[in-house]
Amino acid sequence: MTGHARARRRDRRVYLAGHPVLLALLAATRRRPVLRLGPVVLVHDEQACRQVLTGLPLDRLGAGTTGAAVAAAGGGGLFDQTGEQHRTARRDLGVRLASRELRAVWQAPIDRTAATLAGGGRVDLVALAAEVGGSTAAAVLDLDVDPLVLAAAARATADATAAAHLPGRRARPVPTTLTDLVGTAAAATTAVATVSTAVAAFPRAVAWTADAGLWDAAADPVRRTVLVAELLRVTAASPLLPRVAAAEGEVAGCPVRRGDRMLLVTRHAAAAHVRNPSVADPAAPAQQQLVFGAGGHACPGAGVARAQLGDLLAALAPSRPRVVSARADRRSALPSWASLVVEATR
């Protein structure tokens, strides 16, 4: 078995354990660029996904969307805003995410982890990712709160929200703990996105790097930049983006009606299921970006996620860690590990 085959086999476990119905549905329909199933339109094709995100009017408050869940919790988040309000909020968040001081916040727990590995210890990368995400969210929101407490609340909220729109999930009440911690639904939205991306993407990316033997690329500053984008593409932290059409239209020849629920399968649009991460032959930047959305629907924190993963790989590369144990999370909103323990090999 090749390194990439080993990495893909391990990564598949997060889908089989936590999202088996979703995985079966996507596998059964992936050969169709766009497929209507009653009032639901599944979109697998790269260009079709981009068309929906950039050319089709979307209802941010449509039933089953993240925006609807945010609105139910009090509103005021990026996902439930429209027009100038949405653009202003995105700009404000972008300024906060671009702060130079922010990098030091997530670098501290990464450096502690690297030191533990170098000293012969073992570390759980899920716990690290939660601390990185929680610390970053707290800094962006200017909150004096324990990063791990914030991360736990954000993950619980994300899990409950996902249950409302993912196939095979039983709906659960959205807990109020997160809003109590951060004060507003807008802040809660930022915390959920920051923490969920870190926990879903970073441990899986490190596991793939270890299983496929990509530490040489991770150690090189130039190649590492390409590797980061490819790892985020292939792990596709948000493999499915729920959207609702706000007007009639057409996507890849499929008529779309106002109110249709649309499931954008970014995992397939980014070829994460068939194309291994490659530094020598990477996917086009536009395809890599799709796992973070596109146009006005692109995630404003994508740059931060890339920087965080890059710093993590750079810190771990000297130790060339291997995976000691991995346990998939059966309740997470996004395909994730509940625990991923690594140790140094040098």
C-alpha positions in Angstrom: 0.0 0.0 0.0 1.4 3.4 -1.0 1.7 6.3 1.5 -1.2 8.2 0.0 -3.4 5.0 -0.1 -2.6 4.5 3.6 -3.4 8.2 4.3 -6.7 8.0 2.4 -7.7 4.8 4.1 -7.2 6.3 7.5 -8.9 9.6 6.6 -12.0 7.7 5.3 -12.6 6.6 8.8 -13.8 10.0 9.9 -16.6 9.8 7.3 -17.5 6.1 8.1 -17.7 6.7 11.8 -19.4 10.1 12.0 -21.2 10.5 8.7 -22.0 7.1 7.1 -25.3 8.2 5.6 -23.8 11.3 4.1 -20.8 9.3 2.7 -23.2 6.7 1.1 -25.4 9.4 -0.4 -22.4 11.3 -1.9 -20.8 8.1 -3.2 -24.1 7.0 -4.9 -24.6 10.3 -6.7 -21.1 11.6 -7.4 -21.1 10.7 -11.1 -23.8 13.2 -11.7 -22.6 16.8 -11.9 -26.0 18.0 -10.6 -28.8 15.8 -9.4 -32.3 16.7 -8.2 -33.8 14.6 -5.4 -37.2 16.1 -4.8 -36.8 19.6 -3.4 -33.1 19.0 -2.9 -30.4 19.7 -5.5 -27.1 17.9 -5.1 -24.2 19.7 -6.8 -21.0 17.8 -7.2 -19.3 19.5 -10.2 -16.6 22.1 -9.7 -18.0 24.7 -12.1 -21.5 24.1 -11.0 -20.6 24.7 -7.3 -18.8 27.9 -8.3 -21.9 29.0 -10.4 -24.2 28.5 -7.4 -21.9 30.5 -5.1 -21.2 33.3 -7.4 -24.1 33.5 -9.9 -27.2 32.3 -8.2 -29.2 34.4 -5.7 -29.1 32.6 -2.4 -31.4 32.9 0.7 -29.1 33.1 3.7 -32.0 32.5 6.1 -33.4 29.5 4.2 -34.5 26.5 6.2 -31.6 24.1 6.9 -28.9 26.7 6.3 -26.3 27.8 8.9 -27.8 31.3 8.6 -31.2 30.1 9.7 -29.6 28.5 12.8 -27.8 31.7 13.6 -30.9 33.7 13.2 -32.8 31.4 15.5 -30.0 32.0 18.1 -30.5 35.8 17.9 -29.1 36.8 14.5 -26.3 39.1 13.7 -23.8 36.7 12.2 -22.1 36.6 8.8 -24.2 33.6 7.7 -27.6 35.4 8.2 -26.6 38.9 6.9 -27.3 40.2 3.4 -26.2 43.2 1.2 -24.1 46.0 2.7 -24.5 44.6 6.2 -22.8 41.4 5.1 -20.1 43.1 3.2 -19.3 45.4 6.1 -19.2 42.5 8.6 -16.8 40.6 6.3 -14.5 43.6 6.0 -14.4 44.1 9.7 -13.7 40.5 10.4 -11.0 40.5 7.7 -9.2 43.3 9.4 -9.2 41.5 12.7 -8.0 38.3 11.1 -5.2 40.1 9.4 -3.7 41.4 12.7 0.0 40.7 13.0 -0.4 40.1 16.8 -2.9 37.2 16.0 -0.1 34.9 14.9 1.6 34.9 18.2 -1.6 33.7 19.8 -1.7 30.4 18.0 2.0 30.0 17.8 2.3 29.6 21.5 0.4 26.3 21.8 2.0 25.0 18.6 5.5 25.7 20.0 4.6 23.9 23.3 3.5 20.9 21.3 6.7 20.8 19.2 8.7 20.9 22.4 6.8 18.0 23.9 7.4 15.9 20.8 11.1 16.9 20.7 11.4 15.7 24.3 10.0 12.3 23.5 6.4 12.9 24.6 3.2 12.1 22.9 0.6 14.7 22.0 -3.1 14.7 21.0 -3.4 17.0 18.0 -7.2 17.3 18.4 -6.6 18.9 21.8 -4.0 21.2 20.2 -6.3 22.1 17.3 -9.1 23.0 19.8 -6.7 25.2 21.7 -5.4 26.9 18.5 -9.0 27.5 17.4 -10.2 28.7 20.8 -7.2 31.0 21.4 -7.6 32.5 17.9 -11.3 33.1 18.3 -10.9 34.6 21.8 -8.2 37.0 20.4 -10.3 38.0 17.4 -13.3 38.6 19.6 -11.2 40.3 22.4 -12.5 37.9 25.0 -10.9 36.9 28.3 -12.0 33.3 28.3 -10.3 29.9 28.6 -9.6 28.9 25.0 -10.5 25.2 25.6 -13.8 26.2 27.3 -14.6 28.4 24.3 -13.6 25.7 21.9 -15.8 23.1 23.6 -18.8 25.5 23.5 -18.2 26.3 19.8 -18.0 22.6 18.9 -21.2 21.8 20.8 -23.0 24.5 18.9 -21.6 23.4 15.6 -22.7 19.8 16.2 -26.2 20.9 17.0 -26.4 23.2 14.0 -25.1 20.5 11.6 -27.8 18.1 12.8 -30.4 20.4 11.3 -29.1 20.1 7.7 -26.9 17.0 7.4 -28.5 13.7 6.1 -28.7 11.0 8.8 -28.5 13.4 11.7 -31.2 13.8 14.4 -31.9 17.5 15.1 -30.8 18.7 18.5 -31.4 22.0 20.3 -28.6 24.6 19.8 -27.0 25.1 23.2 -26.9 28.7 24.6 -23.6 28.3 26.4 -21.6 29.7 23.5 -23.7 32.9 23.2 -23.4 33.3 27.0 -19.6 33.2 26.6 -19.2 35.5 23.7 -22.2 37.8 24.0 -23.7 37.9 20.6 -24.7 35.6 17.7 -22.2 37.3 15.5 -19.4 36.5 17.8 -20.7 32.9 18.2 -20.6 32.6 14.4 -16.9 33.6 14.3 -16.0 31.2 17.1 -17.8 28.3 15.5 -16.1 28.8 12.2 -12.6 29.3 13.7 -12.8 26.3 16.0 -14.6 23.9 13.7 -12.1 24.5 10.9 -9.1 24.0 13.1 -10.4 20.8 14.7 -11.7 19.3 11.5 -8.7 20.1 9.3 -5.5 20.2 11.2 -5.3 16.8 12.8 -6.4 15.2 9.5 -3.8 17.1 7.6 -1.0 16.1 9.9 -2.1 12.5 9.8 -2.1 12.6 6.0 1.4 14.2 6.0 2.7 11.4 8.4 1.0 8.5 6.6 2.1 9.7 3.1 5.6 10.6 4.1 5.4 14.3 3.2 7.5 15.7 6.0 10.3 16.8 3.6 7.9 19.0 1.8 6.5 20.3 5.1 10.0 21.2 6.2 10.7 23.4 3.1 9.2 26.9 3.3 8.4 27.1 -0.5 7.0 23.6 -0.9 5.1 23.9 2.4 2.9 26.7 1.1 1.8 24.4 -1.8 1.4 21.4 0.6 -0.8 23.4 2.9 -3.3 24.3 0.2 -3.3 20.8 -1.1 -3.9 19.2 2.3 -6.8 21.6 3.0 -8.2 20.7 -0.4 -8.0 17.0 0.1 -9.3 17.0 3.7 -12.1 19.4 2.8 -13.0 20.4 6.3 -16.5 21.5 5.2 -17.3 18.7 2.6 -20.8 19.9 2.2 -22.2 23.5 2.0 -26.0 23.8 2.5 -27.6 26.6 0.6 -31.1 27.7 -0.4 -32.0 29.3 -3.8 -33.6 32.7 -3.5 -34.7 32.8 -7.1 -35.3 30.6 -10.1 -32.3 29.7 -12.2 -30.4 26.9 -13.8 -27.2 25.1 -12.7 -25.4 22.9 -15.2 -28.7 22.3 -17.1 -30.7 21.5 -14.0 -33.6 23.9 -13.3 -33.6 25.4 -9.9 -36.7 26.8 -8.2 -36.9 29.5 -5.5 -36.7 27.7 -2.1 -34.9 24.7 -3.4 -32.4 23.3 -0.9 -29.0 22.9 -2.5 -26.2 20.8 -1.1 -22.9 21.8 -2.6 -20.5 18.8 -2.3 -17.2 20.7 -2.1 -15.3 17.5 -1.4 -16.1 16.3 -4.9 -15.9 19.8 -6.5 -12.3 20.0 -5.2 -11.6 16.4 -6.4 -10.6 15.6 -2.8 -12.0 12.0 -3.2 -9.9 11.2 -6.3 -6.9 13.5 -6.4 -4.1 13.1 -3.8 -2.3 16.2 -2.5 0.7 16.9 -4.7 3.4 19.6 -4.3 4.7 18.8 -7.8 1.3 18.8 -9.5 -1.1 20.7 -7.3 -4.7 21.5 -8.2 -5.5 24.9 -9.6 -5.8 27.6 -6.9 -9.5 28.2 -7.8 -10.3 24.5 -7.2 -8.3 24.5 -3.9 -10.3 27.5 -2.8 -13.7 25.8 -3.2 -13.4 24.1 0.1 -13.7 27.6 1.6 -16.4 28.7 -0.8 -16.2 31.3 -3.5 -16.9 34.9 -4.3 -19.0 36.7 -1.7 -19.6 33.3 -0.1 -15.9 32.6 0.5 -14.8 32.0 4.1 -13.0 35.2 5.3 -10.8 33.0 7.6 -9.3 30.9 4.9 -6.0 32.8 5.0 -5.8 32.3 8.7 -6.4 28.6 8.4 -3.6 28.3 5.8 -1.2 30.2 8.0 -2.1 28.2 11.1 -1.6 24.8 9.3 1.6 26.1 7.8 3.0 27.1 11.2 1.9 23.7 12.6 3.6 21.7 9.9 6.8 23.8 10.2 6.9 23.2 13.9 6.3 19.5 13.7 8.5 18.7 10.6 11.8 18.4 12.6 10.3 15.6 14.7 8.8 13.7 11.7 5.9 12.5 13.9 3.9 9.4 13.2 0.3 8.5 14.3 0.2 6.3 17.4 -3.6 6.1 17.7 -6.7 7.7 16.1 -10.3 7.7 17.2 -13.0 9.1 14.9 -15.6 11.5 16.3 -19.1 10.1 15.8 -20.9 13.3 16.8 -19.0 16.1 15.2 -20.5 18.6 12.8 -17.6 18.0 10.4 -15.7 14.8 9.6 -13.1 14.9 12.4 -11.0 12.9 14.8 -12.0 12.8 18.5 -8.4 12.0 19.3 -5.3 11.7 17.2 -2.1 11.0 19.1 1.3 11.3 17.5 4.9 10.8 18.6 8.3 11.8 17.1 10.3 9.4 15.0 13.5 11.4 15.2 
